[in-house]
Amino acid sequence: MKKQRPVNLELNTIKFPPSAVSSILHRITGVAMFFALLFVIWAWAVSLTSAEGFASVQAMMDGIVGKLIAIGTASALTYHILGGIRHGIMDMGYWEELESGNLSANVIIGLWIVLTIVLGVALW
């Protein structure tokens, strides 16, 4: 029996549905918050060692790198909370159909983008 299977899978032609993108982003933001937590613990440790340590952490957080880290962390936390609420609602039996699941995913992603812009402006 001859099987017609693709020799090469072209990954750039695959389009994930919004619900899959939402689920993948939820996992990515969870990992991002783990690494952000490592930075936060480091910053706390350094800032508590001495007045100079506090001043150096404060100067770093006032710079571009510190602001980007703060905005990225706030953005990851925002999406992870929104995605978690969406998953919780789906666990209760709502938004499980294809159309409503994709709509809720698009709403969550859109709301995340808007809130990230608002947080970025507020933190900058």
C-alpha positions in Angstrom: 0.0 0.0 0.0 1.4 3.4 -1.0 0.9 6.1 1.5 0.8 9.7 0.4 2.6 11.5 3.2 4.3 14.9 2.9 8.1 14.7 2.7 8.6 18.1 4.3 6.1 19.8 6.5 6.1 23.6 5.8 5.6 25.1 9.2 5.0 28.6 7.8 1.8 27.5 6.0 0.2 26.1 9.2 -2.4 28.5 10.7 -3.5 27.8 14.3 -7.0 28.7 15.3 -7.4 31.5 17.9 -8.2 29.1 20.7 -4.9 27.3 20.1 -3.0 30.6 20.0 -4.6 31.6 23.3 -3.7 28.4 25.0 -0.1 28.5 23.8 0.2 32.2 24.9 -1.1 31.2 28.3 1.7 28.7 28.7 4.3 31.0 27.4 3.3 33.8 29.8 3.4 31.4 32.7 7.0 30.5 31.8 7.8 34.2 31.3 6.5 35.0 34.7 8.7 32.3 36.2 11.8 34.0 34.7 10.5 37.4 35.8 10.2 36.1 39.3 13.9 35.2 39.3 14.7 38.8 38.3 12.4 40.2 41.1 14.0 37.9 43.7 17.5 39.1 42.6 16.4 42.7 42.7 15.0 42.3 46.2 18.1 40.6 47.4 20.4 43.3 46.0 18.3 46.2 47.2 18.2 44.8 50.8 22.0 44.4 51.1 22.8 48.1 51.4 21.8 51.6 50.5 24.1 51.4 47.5 22.5 48.2 46.4 19.1 49.8 46.6 20.3 52.8 44.7 21.7 50.6 41.9 18.5 48.6 41.6 16.5 51.8 41.6 18.7 53.3 38.9 18.4 50.2 36.8 14.6 50.2 37.1 14.5 53.8 36.1 16.4 53.0 32.9 15.2 51.6 29.6 16.0 48.0 30.5 14.2 48.2 33.8 11.1 49.7 32.2 11.1 47.1 29.5 11.3 44.3 32.1 8.5 45.9 34.1 6.3 46.3 31.1 7.0 42.7 29.9 6.3 41.3 33.3 3.1 43.3 33.6 2.1 42.2 30.1 2.7 38.5 30.9 0.8 38.7 34.2 -2.1 40.5 32.4 -2.4 37.8 29.7 -1.9 35.0 32.1 -4.8 36.3 34.3 -7.1 36.9 31.4 -6.3 33.5 29.9 -6.7 31.8 33.3 -10.2 33.4 33.6 -11.1 32.2 30.1 -9.9 28.7 30.9 -11.8 28.7 34.2 -15.0 29.7 32.4 -14.4 27.0 29.8 -14.0 24.5 32.7 -17.5 25.4 33.9 -18.9 24.4 30.5 -19.1 27.7 28.7 -17.4 28.8 25.4 -16.6 25.2 24.5 -18.1 25.3 21.1 -15.8 26.2 18.2 -17.3 29.6 17.4 -17.6 30.8 21.0 -14.2 29.4 21.9 -12.5 31.2 19.0 -14.5 34.4 19.8 -13.5 34.3 23.5 -9.8 33.7 22.5 -9.9 36.7 20.1 -11.5 38.9 22.8 -8.9 37.9 25.3 -6.0 38.5 22.9 -7.4 41.9 21.9 -8.0 42.9 25.5 -4.5 41.9 26.4 -3.0 44.1 23.6 -5.0 47.1 24.7 -4.2 46.6 28.4 -0.5 46.1 27.6 -0.5 49.4 25.7 -2.2 51.1 28.6 0.3 49.6 31.1 3.2 50.5 28.9 2.2 54.1 28.8 1.5 54.2 32.5 4.8 52.5 33.4 7.0 54.5 31.0 
